[in-house]
Amino acid sequence: MTPTENKTVDTEVSEELRLLRKIDKKVDALDEGFETMKKTAAIHGAVGGAISGGIVATAISFAKIKLGL
């Protein structure tokens, strides 16, 4: 390989590595976003479950009172 060909190959490889690193940074940013989204979804799910459980318990109590049980 001549020095010019070797430099071209090095430039292509470094360009590919630069692009791969750029993709890697973007994937890492997405992973961080998913972790935040998972935590938020868990909190919203817990709150929704607590609220719906409270509504059901209130409805059952109300039905018991109405039926005189």
Rosetta constraint file for C-alpha pairs under 8 A:
AtomPair CA 1 CA 5 HARMONIC 6.01 0.50
AtomPair CA 1 CA 6 HARMONIC 6.18 0.50
AtomPair CA 2 CA 6 HARMONIC 6.14 0.50
AtomPair CA 3 CA 7 HARMONIC 6.10 0.50
AtomPair CA 4 CA 8 HARMONIC 6.29 0.50
AtomPair CA 5 CA 9 HARMONIC 6.26 0.50
AtomPair CA 6 CA 10 HARMONIC 6.19 0.50
AtomPair CA 7 CA 11 HARMONIC 6.07 0.50
AtomPair CA 8 CA 12 HARMONIC 6.20 0.50
AtomPair CA 9 CA 13 HARMONIC 6.14 0.50
AtomPair CA 10 CA 14 HARMONIC 5.98 0.50
AtomPair CA 11 CA 15 HARMONIC 6.00 0.50
AtomPair CA 12 CA 16 HARMONIC 6.16 0.50
AtomPair CA 13 CA 17 HARMONIC 6.09 0.50
AtomPair CA 14 CA 18 HARMONIC 6.00 0.50
AtomPair CA 15 CA 19 HARMONIC 6.24 0.50
AtomPair CA 16 CA 20 HARMONIC 6.11 0.50
AtomPair CA 17 CA 21 HARMONIC 6.07 0.50
AtomPair CA 18 CA 22 HARMONIC 6.21 0.50
AtomPair CA 19 CA 23 HARMONIC 6.22 0.50
AtomPair CA 20 CA 24 HARMONIC 6.07 0.50
AtomPair CA 21 CA 25 HARMONIC 6.22 0.50
AtomPair CA 22 CA 26 HARMONIC 6.42 0.50
AtomPair CA 23 CA 27 HARMONIC 6.19 0.50
AtomPair CA 24 CA 28 HARMONIC 6.16 0.50
AtomPair CA 25 CA 29 HARMONIC 6.24 0.50
AtomPair CA 26 CA 30 HARMONIC 6.28 0.50
AtomPair CA 27 CA 31 HARMONIC 6.20 0.50
AtomPair CA 28 CA 32 HARMONIC 6.33 0.50
AtomPair CA 29 CA 33 HARMONIC 6.30 0.50
AtomPair CA 30 CA 34 HARMONIC 6.20 0.50
AtomPair CA 31 CA 35 HARMONIC 6.33 0.50
AtomPair CA 32 CA 36 HARMONIC 6.43 0.50
AtomPair CA 33 CA 37 HARMONIC 6.14 0.50
AtomPair CA 34 CA 38 HARMONIC 6.04 0.50
AtomPair CA 35 CA 39 HARMONIC 6.40 0.50
AtomPair CA 36 CA 40 HARMONIC 6.26 0.50
AtomPair CA 37 CA 41 HARMONIC 6.01 0.50
AtomPair CA 38 CA 42 HARMONIC 6.17 0.50
AtomPair CA 39 CA 43 HARMONIC 6.32 0.50
AtomPair CA 40 CA 44 HARMONIC 6.15 0.50
AtomPair CA 41 CA 45 HARMONIC 5.95 0.50
AtomPair CA 42 CA 46 HARMONIC 6.16 0.50
AtomPair CA 43 CA 47 HARMONIC 6.22 0.50
AtomPair CA 44 CA 48 HARMONIC 6.01 0.50
AtomPair CA 45 CA 49 HARMONIC 6.05 0.50
AtomPair CA 46 CA 50 HARMONIC 6.15 0.50
AtomPair CA 47 CA 51 HARMONIC 6.17 0.50
AtomPair CA 48 CA 52 HARMONIC 6.10 0.50
AtomPair CA 49 CA 53 HARMONIC 5.94 0.50
AtomPair CA 50 CA 54 HARMONIC 6.13 0.50
AtomPair CA 51 CA 55 HARMONIC 6.28 0.50
AtomPair CA 52 CA 56 HARMONIC 6.20 0.50
AtomPair CA 53 CA 57 HARMONIC 6.10 0.50
AtomPair CA 54 CA 58 HARMONIC 6.08 0.50
AtomPair CA 55 CA 59 HARMONIC 6.14 0.50
AtomPair CA 56 CA 60 HARMONIC 6.16 0.50
AtomPair CA 57 CA 61 HARMONIC 6.17 0.50
AtomPair CA 58 CA 62 HARMONIC 6.04 0.50
AtomPair CA 59 CA 63 HARMONIC 6.10 0.50
AtomPair CA 60 CA 64 HARMONIC 6.17 0.50
AtomPair CA 61 CA 65 HARMONIC 6.23 0.50
AtomPair CA 62 CA 66 HARMONIC 6.21 0.50
AtomPair CA 63 CA 67 HARMONIC 6.09 0.50
AtomPair CA 64 CA 68 HARMONIC 5.87 0.50
AtomPair CA 64 CA 69 HARMONIC 5.05 0.50
AtomPair CA 65 CA 69 HARMONIC 6.25 0.50
